[in-house]
Amino acid sequence: MAGAFDFNNQYAIVHSQDGGASWQVAHFSNNGEWPRRYNALHFPTATIGYAVGSNGRISKTTDGGTDWS
């Protein structure tokens, strides 16, 4: 399970491995042009996911949201 979160104008992707009971930061969007916001997450499969955001920002995961590039 993954989601996007705003940490004081530094936007992050977070993930949970226990159905949302606890969350861990998987990826900070703290580089590049302002704003650094992620607008949407999409998982076409259980392991492959995409995060898209402002200024053409796109990140991808291939492990269900634990690691992003």
N, C-alpha and C positions, 0 to 999 in steps of 0.2 A: 504494500500500500504506500503511495507517495502523495505528497501535496506540496504546495508552495507557500512560503511564509515570509513576512516582512520583519526583519530584525533591524529596526532603527535605520531605515532606508538602505539596508543591505539585504537584498532579497535572496532567499535560500530555497532549495528543494530539500524536503525532509522525507524520511521514510520510516515505516513501522513494520516490524516483523511479528507483532503480536495483536494484529487486528485493531490497532489504534490506541491501545492502552499506554504505550510509550512511543516516543518519537526521537529519531537521531538525525542530525544534520548530515545530508549526503553531499551537498554541493552549494557553495556560496557564489552568487553572481556579483562579486565585488570588484570586477575590473571592467574597463570599457567606458563608454559614454553614459551619462545620466539620461533618462532614468534607467535603472538596471532591472527593472521589474520583469517577472515572468507572468505571462497572461493566461497560459493554458498548458495542461499536461494531457498527453494522449498515449495510451498503451494499446497498440494493435494486437499484442500478444501478452502473455504473462511476464515475459522477460524483456521485451523490447519496448522502450518508451521514448517519447520526445517531449521536450519542454520548449515552448516558443515564447518570446517576449519582445520587449521594446528594442528599438534600434537594430532589428534583424537578428536578435539573439536566438540561437537554436542550440539546445543541448540534447544529448542522446544517452540512453542507458541500454545495456544489453544483459543486465543481471537483475532485472526487476526493480531497479531504483536505488540500489545500494551505491553504485558508482556512476558518475556522469562525466561526459567529455563534450 
